[in-house]
Amino acid sequence: MRHRKRGRKLGRNPKHQRALLRSLAVALILTEADYREDDPCKPAEPGRIITTLAKAKEVRPLIERCITIAKRVLPQLEKARAMEPTAPRRSTAWEQWRKSAAWYEWNRTMAPVVAARRHVLKLLHNKKAVRVIFNKLAPRYKDRPGGYTRILKLVKPRLGDNAPRAILEFVGKHDRVKKTPVRPVFESAT
């Protein structure tokens, strides 16, 4: 009996399940990374991957948790960026700032950000994906209380095993815009 057992097994042992979910999350996040036009790794649709419905439902909480962790430390990150010196690194002005009390204040402000980055890195095991979350996704969803991804079921099942497929995508990229129909104006014959 599987009473009160959360999550799907996905036909894998626990380590393989975690690795699968981690790789799916990283794949979705890296579609948002900056790619050159001639890059062969450039995704067809940024912010969107196609997978099975069960896998999409399992990976969604992991992605949302990572974005929420990054969102929580955005105020500290902005405050720390305002404290940074404008002098180039390793210059004399930068070295003086590094030895001053301002650096200790910056360090104290930056500590929760570093801890959050390490937490997300522990969940994803990919530094580039962590960079994308903190630089692009968290600021994009700053005012959104949750629900950063959506799952759209595809009609056509996967060839081979007939598994139901779904699109897992970030909200805000491919949103449909509701258009109000224009009603014709009839002139009355008076």
Backbone hydrogen bonds, N-H to C=O, Kabsch-Sander energy under -0.5 kcal/mol:
donor,donor_aa,acceptor,acceptor_aa,energy
5,K,2,R,-1.7
6,R,4,R,-0.7
12,R,9,K,-1.5
17,Q,13,N,-2.5
18,R,14,P,-2.3
19,A,15,K,-2.2
20,L,16,H,-2.4
21,L,17,Q,-2.6
22,R,18,R,-2.5
23,S,19,A,-2.3
24,L,20,L,-2.3
25,A,21,L,-2.4
26,V,22,R,-2.5
27,A,23,S,-2.3
28,L,24,L,-2.2
29,I,25,A,-2.5
30,L,26,V,-2.8
31,T,27,A,-0.7
31,T,28,L,-0.7
32,E,29,I,-1.7
33,A,30,L,-1.0
35,Y,33,A,-0.5
39,D,36,R,-1.1
42,K,39,D,-1.3
48,R,45,E,-1.1
49,I,168,L,-2.3
51,T,166,A,-2.5
53,L,164,P,-2.5
56,A,52,T,-2.3
57,K,53,L,-2.2
58,E,54,A,-1.5
59,V,55,K,-2.3
60,R,56,A,-1.4
63,I,59,V,-1.9
64,E,60,R,-2.4
65,R,61,P,-2.3
66,C,62,L,-2.0
67,I,63,I,-2.1
68,T,64,E,-2.2
69,I,65,R,-2.3
70,A,66,C,-1.9
71,K,67,I,-2.4
72,R,68,T,-1.9
73,V,69,I,-0.7
73,V,70,A,-0.6
74,L,71,K,-1.3
77,L,73,V,-2.2
78,E,74,L,-2.5
79,K,75,P,-2.2
80,A,76,Q,-2.5
81,R,77,L,-2.3
82,A,78,E,-1.6
83,M,79,K,-1.0
84,E,80,A,-1.0
91,S,88,P,-1.6
95,E,91,S,-2.4
96,Q,92,T,-2.2
97,W,93,A,-2.2
98,R,94,W,-2.4
99,K,95,E,-1.2
100,S,96,Q,-0.6
100,S,97,W,-1.0
103,W,97,W,-0.7
104,Y,100,S,-0.8
105,E,101,A,-1.9
106,W,102,A,-2.4
107,N,103,W,-2.8
108,R,104,Y,-2.2
109,T,105,E,-1.9
110,M,106,W,-2.4
111,A,107,N,-1.3
114,V,110,M,-2.2
115,A,111,A,-2.3
116,A,112,P,-2.2
117,R,113,V,-2.4
118,R,114,V,-2.3
119,H,115,A,-2.0
120,V,116,A,-2.5
121,L,117,R,-2.5
122,K,118,R,-2.1
123,L,119,H,-1.4
124,L,120,V,-2.4
125,H,121,L,-2.8
130,V,126,N,-1.7
131,R,127,K,-2.2
132,V,128,K,-2.1
133,I,129,A,-2.3
134,F,130,V,-2.4
135,N,131,R,-2.4
136,K,132,V,-2.4
137,L,132,V,-1.8
138,A,133,I,-2.9
140,R,136,K,-1.4
141,Y,137,L,-2.1
142,K,139,P,-1.0
144,R,141,Y,-1.0
150,R,169,E,-2.7
152,L,150,R,-0.5
152,L,167,I,-2.6
153,K,151,I,-0.5
154,L,165,R,-2.5
158,R,163,A,-2.9
161,D,159,L,-0.7
162,N,158,R,-1.6
166,A,51,T,-3.3
167,I,152,L,-3.1
168,L,49,I,-2.8
168,L,166,A,-0.5
169,E,150,R,-2.3
169,E,167,I,-0.6
170,F,47,G,-2.0
171,V,148,Y,-2.7
173,K,170,F,-0.9
174,H,170,F,-0.6
178,K,176,R,-0.6
180,T,178,K,-0.5
183,R,181,P,-0.6
186,F,184,P,-0.6
187,E,185,V,-0.5
190,T,188,S,-1.2
